[in-house]
Structures are given as structure tokens and as C-alpha cells.
Amino acid sequence: MKENLSGLMFFIIMIIFCLFLGDCVFKDYEDTKAHKFLEQRGISQKIEQFEQKWDK
């Protein structure tokens, strides 16, 4: 029973991962759902601030 459940979880995670990759491959990053989600949470701005500090 545990093996079936772990196999199902792996399958679901792989589907989500493939959808994420497809979204990133066929669109610019700014148009992806992942970027919009991170932007809504304020995480995207923190990453950009860190990148700006890192470049200096």
C-alpha cells in the first residue's frame, strides 16, 4: 500500500514539474505562472534586490 501511494505521489509531482517546465519553456519568464505567484508573495522583489546587491 505504501509503495502504491509513494508511486502516485511521484507521478503527481512529475506532472506538476512538467507543467512548470512547459510554462517556462514556451513563455518568457515574466509571463509564467511561477513568476506571477512569486511576485504576488513579494518573493520576486526580494530575489531581484539580492541580485542587485550581488552584482555590485
ABEGO torsion letter per residue (X at the ends): XAAAAAAAAAAAAAAAAAAAAAAAAABBAAABAAAAAAAAAGAAAAAAAAAAAAAX
